[in-house]
């Protein structure tokens, strides 16, 4: 693969910090930003946790709605973790596409 083609491939695959934060802001409670950043297992756990808490809140007529604090705390912590996750993901993409050049 030529260097120009490798850079083009990197540009196609790299993850955007802005997109990650937009997903976090609007769909973060279901883990959309984690799916985008290549962390499907934790995204699935966040989605399942949100779904379970929603069902429990509906079944209990809102008495268990305080459980949203769990997802809310995870969501807030992710706001601090996103820059590092994006940087790590992009570094792995660069290593794979461009090859380590020391």
N, C-alpha and C positions, 0 to 999 in steps of 0.2 A: 504494500500500500504506500502510495506517495505521501510525502509530508503534508501537502495541501489537502489531499483527500482525508488524511487522518485528522487534521484540524477541522475540516468540514464535518466529519463524523462526530467529533467531540462537541462541536457547536449544536448539532442536532440532539445529542443525548444528554447534554448537561442540564442540571436542574436549576431553576430560577428561585432565588430567595423571595422575590416578590410574589410569584405564583404560590409558593409554599405558605407565605403569610396570608394570602387571600383565602386559600383553602382552609387554613387554620382558623381564620376569623369567621368564615361563614359555615363551614362544615367540619370544624375541628372536633366537635363533640362526638362525631361518628368516625373519626380517624382518617378523614380524606387526605389530609396532609401527609400522614404516615404512609398511605398507599402510594402517593405521588413520589415520596422520597425513597421508595424501595424498601419499606419496612412493613410488608404485608401482614406478618404475624401480629405485631403490636397494633396495627390498624384494625385487624380482625377482632382482637381482644377488646379494643376500645369500642368498636361497633357492637359487639355482643354485650358488653357491659351497659352501654347506653340503651340498647333494646330491652335488656332485662330490667333495668331501673324504670324505663318507661312503662313496661307492663306492670311491674309492681306498684308504681304510682297510680296507674289507672285502676287496678284491682282494689287497691286500698283506699280509693277515693281521695288520693292526695296525702294520706297520712305518712306514706313512706317517701314523699317527694324530697325530703332532706338528703336522701341518698345521692342526689345530683351533685352534692358537694364533692363526692369522690371523682366523678368525671370532670367537674369544674377545676379541681386542683391539678389533675393530670393535664388538662387543657392549658392552664396557666403555666405550669412547669415547661410544657412543650414550647411556649413562646420564647423561653430562654434557651432551649436546646436546638431550635431550628437552625440557627446560623452554623453551628458545629456539624449538624447532620448534613446540611447542604454542602458544606466544605468537604467533609469526608466522602460523601457520595461522588462529588465532582472529581476529587482526587483519584478515587478508584476508577472512574470512567476514563480519566486522563491516562492513568497507568495502563489500562487495558487497551485503549485505542491508540495512544501515542507511543506506548512502550516507555519503560523507565530509561531516562537519558542521563541520570546521575548528575 
